[in-house]
Amino acid sequence: MVHYNSCNDSLLFTAGRQHDHYSSLRFRAVSIPNLLKREPRAHTVMPSERMRNPSWAEVDDSAGKLLTFNGYSMVYKVWDLVTYEQLFTMSALGVQRITVSSGVVVVGGLSSKGVARVKVVDACSGKALASLRAASDGLFTLVDFCDGKVIAKQERDPYCITDVRRRGFWTVPGTGEGSERSLYTFRRRRGFLVLQHQQRQVAVWGLDGSRCCSFAASDGDEHLSRIIISADERIAFACVTHERSDRGRVKVFDLATGELLHDLTASDRSLDDVRCLAYDADAWELFVVSGDGSLSLWSG
């Protein structure tokens, strides 16, 4: 893990030691000013947390919180990214999906009585804010939270959106059984659901249940591998690959209309294995990192 911690202008990362064959990872941090001065003196943070496989970490930038899962102890922990203090812990028993977002932890899984529920927990105190009965007893494949709304997906069931404040509830049509391979993308401001159907068609939905637009991100023998939305929520970037060649391309769509704005290719390298894609709306610059380590840049 490598993450820029904006709470204290530092780089947070995990590192192992050779003497234990890198079997466990510890969190370390180094300040950006020190890096710029070429004085990369890193120090250990959250010393009680040793990440052993299978373990992972997820960051909530908006609230300055870190969620970790330790596969050795089967415990979730929430940390403060300002002080690196542990805030509370949760058992992994019955948890099927969990995420931290917008200052809350959203948990999808089975209660002690075996009932499928979605629980919303305050990321500072660990206090339960809401407990919602799931649409069915199917396995949770996704949970998320934005603007007071819980988004949940269970096997064979459509995406369900619940307004925690107003107790409103609605489903996204056409996302039930047969759409399990859908891509899901989520913007933090207006909350778009981007759902890919049959590896080609993309539908964009708002968190109020309204359909914004739809467009064909790929056609013929192409495969859609990744899609992101710009920070200003005006543009969608779709990475597609031709099934019979190693050449890929990036398609740029207008999110309001679904119109294809640009079709970008790289003549001197392959874009078949896109690992990372970033867009700077102010400079109109698009950065694409491929699996071979190459970096492609398009400037408007």
URPEBEL-V622102 format. One line per field, one symbol per residue. ss: DSSP state (H for helix, E for strand, L for the rest). phi: phi as a letter, one per 30 degrees, with the letter a starting at -180 (. if undefined). psi: psi as a letter, one per 40 degrees, with the letter a starting at -180 (. if undefined). A space follows every 50 residues. Layout:
# URPEBEL-V622102
ss=???
phi=???
psi=???
This chain:
# URPEBEL-V622102
ss=LEEEELLLLEEEEEEELHHHLLLEEEEEEEEHHHHHLLLLLLEELLLLLE EELLLEEEEELLLLEEEEEELLLLEEEEEELLLLLEEEEEELLLEEEEEE ELLEEEEEEELLLLLEEEEEEELLLLLEEEEEELLLLLLEEEEEEELLEE EEEELLLLLEEEELLLLEEEELLLLLLLLLLLLLLLLLLLLLEEEEELLL EEEEELLLLLEEEEEELLLLLEEEEEEEELLLLLEEEEEEEELLLLLEEE EEEELLLLLEEEEELLLLLLLLLEEEEEEELLLLEEEEEELLLLEEEEEL
phi=.bbdcddbhbccacbccddchhdbccdbbbddeddddhbdddbdbhddcc dcddbabbccddcibbcbbcddchbcbcbdddcicdcabbdddidcbbac ahibccbclcddcicdbcccbddcciddcabcdddacdddcabaaahibc cbbbeicddccbdddcidbaccdibcdjcdcddbbbcddcidccccchib dcccbddcidddabaddbbhccbdcabbcdddicbccccbbddcbccbac ccbdddciddcbbcbcdcaccdbdcabbbcddchbccbccddjdccbcbd
psi=hhhhhedffihhiiiiiddfffdiiihiihidddddefgggiihifdehh hihhiiihhgddefihhihhedefhiihihedefihdiihiehehdiiih hfeihhhhahideehhihhhhheddehhdihhhidaeihheiiihhfehh hihiheiihhhhhddefihiihiefbhefeeiihihiedeghhhhhhfed hhhhiieeeihdiiihdiibfihhdihihidefdihhhhihhdeiehiih hhihddeehhdihhihdeiifeghdihihhddefhhhhhideeihihhh.
